[in-house]
Amino acid sequence: MDAGEQLLAWFINNGPTFFLNLLWALVIFFVGRWLAGVLSRLATKAVGRTDTSPALINFIGSLVYWGLFAFAVIAALERIGIQTATFVAIVGAAGLAIGLALQGALANFASGVMILIFKPFELGHLVELNGAFGTVDEIQIFNTILTTPDNKVVIIPNGLITAANIVNYSKKGIIRVDMVFGIGYDEDIRQAKELLETILNENDLVLADPAPQVALSELADSSVNFVARPYTKVANYWDVYFHTHEQVKLRFDDAGITIPYPQRDVHLYQAPA
């Protein structure tokens, strides 16, 4: 029997079953692809109803789609008799090798997902991340981008953020401004304290609740130090800080209260003739 006769015999014996399986495989493939798209959109809408980052919503939608699509492809190949176990093993081994090679990127990716889910900070928050201080401009899957007060852009890998302390100055909505002012030992501490309280109370940017605090904190080597601790909105931090320092100098000068500064006494001796 030649090759043509063998092919004809195989077609007569196995052709109907093969084409039926091929038809079913096509149905599985196209229905699976359609179903992956539908479930992906449903998952995106469901997650979108929650307070979740758009980046994470898109990621979840893509993950659902490609996961179901891969399952449909494997099921279709199995239907026409192609053994996919070896193929899956090869893909798994390749994925492991790629994962090991890209473990740093994968760690940043996982950390990005954690940040988007648990939200230790959000866009516009004033934060300190891995030693960098600034306002959050973007939260990406792999990196977070800050703008510092001097208008520098800092890009921090998400893996470094979740591995270190996260300081969020905006989480509570208000922030305390800590300042220290010193006066001379000969000055009236009651008068100085009243002036500091007046300066804070007259500033419209200082919150009345919690009330600002003024207290004598230290009897230093050359000065009596007061702490001034007003609360304000995060956006007004530097305005309160600069305004208070300016007013303290002006008011203390008007009241004749001296602010000590470093001094050095120089003694001259006449050498014997």
TAWO-V740212 format. One line per field, one symbol per residue. ss: DSSP state (a for helix, b for strand, c for the rest). A space follows every 10 residues. Layout:
ss = ???
//
This chain:
ss = ccaaaaaaaa aaaaaaaaaa aaaaaaaaaa aaaaaaaaaa aaaaaaaacc cccaaaaaaa aaaaaaaaaa aaaaaaaaac ccccaaaaaa aaaaaaaaaa acaaaaaaaa aaaaaaaacc cccccbbbbc cbbbbbbbbc ccbbbbbccc ccbbbbbaaa aacccbbbcc cccbbbbbbb bbbcccccaa aaaaaaaaaa aacccccccc ccbbbbbbbc cccbbbbbbb bbbaaaaaaa aaaaaaaaaa aaaaaccccc cccccccccc ccc
//
